[in-house]
Amino acid sequence: QVQLVESGGGLVQAGGSLRLSCAASESIFSNNYMGWYRQAPGKQREFVARMHSAGSTYSADSVRGRFTISRDNAKNTVYLQMNDLKPEDTAVYFCNVRSTSGEYWGQGTQVTVSS
């Protein structure tokens, strides 16, 4: 069973930056997606960004140009660099992996952006 451990959340002022990390506990089969979702209070979980093991990326319109997803396949780790943060980015951010072995979620890390 793959476990995902997130880190890097916290409190930041608007316009600031944070970098989230998500490490998988074991090797993930190739041909997989690693990505991020977020859930704000009272709202549904929404897609933020994902990256395929081959390198292609896709991100939500709301974060494109501000957030950058990257990964280190050798370390089974995915990153989310978040710049120019806005109060509406406040949410719990969840790491997600989809592979041929299944779909996995992290426990979530809180990101709070103050105005």
Phi, psi and chi 1 to 4 in degrees:
 res  aa     phi    psi   chi1   chi2   chi3   chi4
   1 GLN       -  120.2 -179.8   76.4   12.4      -
   2 VAL   -74.9  132.2  175.4      -      -      -
   3 GLN  -113.6  141.8  -67.3 -176.1  -26.4      -
   4 LEU  -116.3  130.3  -55.5  176.5      -      -
   5 VAL  -120.1  117.1  178.9      -      -      -
   6 GLU   -96.7  154.5  -61.8  126.8  -27.7      -
   7 SER  -155.0  164.6   60.2      -      -      -
   8 GLY   107.2   -6.0      -      -      -      -
   9 GLY   -71.2  172.9      -      -      -      -
  10 GLY   162.2 -165.2      -      -      -      -
  11 LEU  -106.9  130.8  172.6   64.1      -      -
  12 VAL  -144.0  152.4   65.0      -      -      -
  13 GLN   -79.7  156.1  -71.1 -173.4  -25.8      -
  14 ALA   -55.2  137.0      -      -      -      -
  15 GLY    92.3  -11.1      -      -      -      -
  16 GLY   -83.0 -174.5      -      -      -      -
  17 SER  -133.2  152.0  -60.9      -      -      -
  18 LEU  -143.6  155.6  -75.7  173.3      -      -
  19 ARG  -127.1  119.7 -171.9 -167.9 -167.2 -151.6
  20 LEU   -94.9  146.4  -55.3 -177.1      -      -
  21 SER  -128.3  149.5  -60.0      -      -      -
  22 CYS  -141.9  117.7  171.5      -      -      -
  23 ALA  -110.6  132.1      -      -      -      -
  24 ALA   -86.6  144.9      -      -      -      -
  25 SER   -74.2  -17.9   60.9      -      -      -
  26 GLU  -151.9  171.1   59.5 -172.0   71.0      -
  27 SER   -62.0  139.0  -64.7      -      -      -
  28 ILE  -104.4  136.7  -55.7  170.9      -      -
  29 PHE   -55.1  151.4  -69.1  111.0      -      -
  30 SER   -65.6  172.4   59.7      -      -      -
  31 ASN    61.0   59.5 -169.0   24.4      -      -
  32 ASN  -135.4  163.3   63.9   76.3      -      -
  33 TYR  -111.7  136.2  -71.8   96.5      -      -
  34 MET  -120.0  136.2  -63.6 -174.9   78.8      -
  35 GLY  -161.2 -170.2      -      -      -      -
  36 TRP  -134.1  141.5  -63.6   89.8      -      -
  37 TYR  -125.1  166.6  -73.4   71.1      -      -
  38 ARG  -144.2  155.7   66.5 -173.5 -178.2 -174.6
  39 GLN  -139.7  116.1 -172.8  167.1   17.1      -
  40 ALA   -88.8  157.9      -      -      -      -
  41 PRO   -56.1  129.7  -26.0   35.2      -      -
  42 GLY    77.0    5.4      -      -      -      -
  43 LYS  -122.1  163.4  -65.0 -173.6  176.6 -179.1
  44 GLN   -77.7  155.6  -69.0 -172.4  -28.3      -
  45 ARG   -65.1  136.7 -169.5  172.4  -62.9 -172.5
  46 GLU  -129.2  152.5   64.6  175.4    6.4      -
  47 PHE   -70.3  140.4  167.8   78.2      -      -
  48 VAL  -113.9  -58.5  175.4      -      -      -
  49 ALA  -163.9  155.9      -      -      -      -
  50 ARG  -147.5  158.8   68.5  168.9 -179.5 -102.9
  51 MET  -140.3  129.9 -173.3  169.2 -174.5      -
  52 HIS   -80.0  155.4 -168.8  -97.4      -      -
  53 SER   -61.6  -22.1   48.7      -      -      -
  54 ALA   -84.7  -10.2      -      -      -      -
  55 GLY   118.9  -15.2      -      -      -      -
  56 SER   -71.4  148.1   61.7      -      -      -
  57 THR  -129.2  158.2   63.3      -      -      -
  58 TYR  -152.4  138.6 -176.8   73.5      -      -
  59 SER  -137.7  160.1   58.4      -      -      -
  60 ALA   -70.2  151.1      -      -      -      -
  61 ASP   -57.6  -35.0  -70.0  -16.4      -      -
  62 SER   -67.9  -19.1   58.6      -      -      -
  63 VAL  -118.9   -8.5  -54.6      -      -      -
  64 ARG   -61.5  132.3 -162.8  167.8  -62.8  144.6
  65 GLY    92.8  -15.5      -      -      -      -
  66 ARG  -114.4  -36.9  -59.3 -173.7  -62.2  122.3
  67 PHE  -106.7  141.6  -67.5    8.4      -      -
  68 THR  -128.9  127.0  -58.5      -      -      -
  69 ILE   -99.9  141.8 -171.2  169.9      -      -
  70 SER  -148.7  168.7   61.6      -      -      -
  71 ARG  -151.8  156.6   58.2 -171.7  -74.1  172.5
  72 ASP  -121.7  100.6 -175.4  -26.3      -      -
  73 ASN   -63.1  -33.5  -70.5  -25.6      -      -
  74 ALA   -65.3  -28.1      -      -      -      -
  75 LYS  -102.6    2.2  -64.2 -178.3  179.1  179.8
  76 ASN    52.5   42.9  -61.0  -46.6      -      -
  77 THR  -128.2  139.6  -59.8      -      -      -
  78 VAL  -120.6  145.8   63.3      -      -      -
  79 TYR  -123.0  154.2  -54.1   95.3      -      -
  80 LEU  -134.2  107.0 -173.8   67.6      -      -
  81 GLN   -87.3  120.1  177.6   66.3   43.5      -
  82 MET  -115.3  115.2  -54.8 -175.9  -66.3      -
  83 ASN  -114.6  161.7  -62.4  -31.6      -      -
  84 ASP    50.4   49.4 -169.9   23.2      -      -
  85 LEU   -65.6  146.4  -77.6  159.9      -      -
  86 LYS  -121.8  156.4  -57.0  175.8 -179.6 -179.2
  87 PRO   -55.2  -32.0  -29.6   36.7      -      -
  88 GLU   -72.7   -5.6   51.3  -97.2   42.4      -
  89 ASP   -83.9   -6.5  -65.5  -41.4      -      -
  90 THR   -61.4  125.3  -65.3      -      -      -
  91 ALA  -178.5  170.9      -      -      -      -
  92 VAL   -89.9  126.6  177.7      -      -      -
  93 TYR  -101.0  129.5  -75.6   69.4      -      -
  94 PHE  -115.2  134.6  -64.1   90.0      -      -
  95 CYS   -82.2  144.9  179.3      -      -      -
  96 ASN  -138.7  137.5  172.6  -94.4      -      -
  97 VAL  -128.1  131.3  170.0      -      -      -
  98 ARG  -122.1  121.9  -64.4 -177.6 -177.6 -177.9
  99 SER  -141.7 -178.6   71.7      -      -      -
 100 THR   -67.1  -17.1   54.2      -      -      -
 101 SER   -91.0   -7.0   65.9      -      -      -
 102 GLY   139.0 -170.6      -      -      -      -
 103 GLU  -118.8  137.9 -178.1  173.7   22.7      -
 104 TYR  -133.4  150.0  -51.1   94.3      -      -
 105 TRP  -128.2  146.0  -69.1   92.3      -      -
 106 GLY   -83.5  177.5      -      -      -      -
 107 GLN   -83.8  -14.1   80.6  -74.8   -4.4      -
 108 GLY    98.7  147.4      -      -      -      -
 109 THR  -134.8  134.7 -174.9      -      -      -
 110 GLN   -80.6  132.2  177.3   70.4   45.8      -
 111 VAL  -120.7  122.6  171.3      -      -      -
 112 THR  -124.0  125.1  -58.2      -      -      -
 113 VAL  -114.0  118.0 -175.4      -      -      -
 114 SER   -92.4  148.3   62.6      -      -      -
 115 SER   -89.6      -   57.1      -      -      -
